[in-house]
């Protein structure tokens, strides 16, 4: 049986809309349960640190579908380096770093 896990935000995936710069879509995993996602480095918006939302869905088994939703965070030092380059450098300095993000701080032992 083919696994139907989906990854959101992947360029070149099935629902990517280049006209609106919306990086949403899905990919199916291979037999080993892996998928490769090539995307851009995310930008930021006020009040939130740099992050990407993702969701994993598994095929229904025993009458029950499984779903996991989370966020992937990026190391501040890496983000600082990326944001010195175009087009990010024209946006100005970001207002929220990982230590100040309320969702990042709730991650507990799952983080870092």
C-alpha positions in Angstrom: 0.0 0.0 0.0 1.3 3.4 -0.9 1.6 5.9 2.0 -0.3 9.1 1.5 1.6 11.5 3.8 1.6 15.1 2.6 4.1 17.9 3.1 2.9 21.4 2.7 5.0 24.3 1.3 7.1 22.5 -1.2 8.0 24.1 -4.5 7.2 22.0 -7.4 4.6 20.1 -5.5 1.2 19.5 -6.8 -0.6 22.7 -5.6 2.2 25.3 -5.7 0.8 28.6 -7.0 3.8 30.6 -8.5 1.5 33.5 -9.5 0.7 34.4 -5.8 3.9 33.1 -4.2 1.9 30.7 -2.1 4.0 27.7 -1.4 1.4 25.1 -0.5 1.0 21.7 -1.9 1.6 18.1 -1.1 3.8 15.2 -2.0 3.5 11.5 -1.5 6.2 9.5 0.2 8.0 6.6 -1.3 7.9 3.0 0.0 10.2 4.0 2.8 7.9 6.8 4.0 10.2 9.6 2.9 9.6 12.6 0.7 12.0 15.4 -0.4 10.9 19.0 -0.2 12.8 21.7 -2.0 11.6 25.2 -1.0 12.7 28.7 -0.4 14.0 30.1 2.9 11.0 31.6 4.7 10.6 35.2 5.5 9.1 36.6 8.6 6.2 38.7 9.8 5.8 40.8 13.0 5.3 38.9 16.2 6.6 35.5 14.9 10.0 34.1 14.5 11.1 32.4 11.2 9.1 29.2 10.8 7.3 26.9 8.4 4.0 25.1 9.0 3.7 21.5 8.0 1.2 18.7 8.2 1.6 14.9 7.8 -1.3 12.8 6.9 -1.3 9.0 6.8 -3.7 6.7 5.0 -6.7 5.6 6.9 -6.1 2.3 8.7 -8.5 0.4 10.8 -11.2 3.1 10.0 -9.0 5.9 11.4 -6.9 8.5 9.5 -3.8 9.9 11.2 -2.7 13.6 11.0 0.1 15.6 12.6 0.5 19.4 12.4 3.5 21.3 13.6 6.0 24.1 12.8 9.6 23.9 11.9 11.8 26.6 13.3 15.2 27.8 12.1 18.3 28.7 14.0 18.6 32.5 14.6 22.3 32.6 13.5 21.3 30.9 10.2 18.4 33.3 9.7 20.6 36.2 10.4 23.0 35.1 7.7 20.3 34.4 5.1 18.6 37.8 5.8 21.8 39.7 4.9 21.1 38.7 1.2 18.5 39.9 -1.3 15.6 39.9 -1.3 15.4 39.6 2.5 17.9 42.4 3.2 15.5 45.0 1.8 12.8 44.2 4.3 14.6 45.5 7.4 15.4 43.8 10.7 12.9 41.2 12.0 11.2 42.0 15.2 10.9 38.5 16.7 13.6 35.9 17.4 13.2 32.4 18.6 13.6 33.3 22.3 10.7 35.8 22.0 8.3 33.7 20.0 5.4 32.4 22.1 4.9 29.2 20.1 8.6 28.4 20.0 8.9 28.8 23.7 6.0 26.3 24.3 7.9 23.6 22.4 9.6 22.3 25.5 11.9 19.3 25.1 10.8 18.9 21.5 12.8 21.9 20.6 16.5 22.4 19.9 
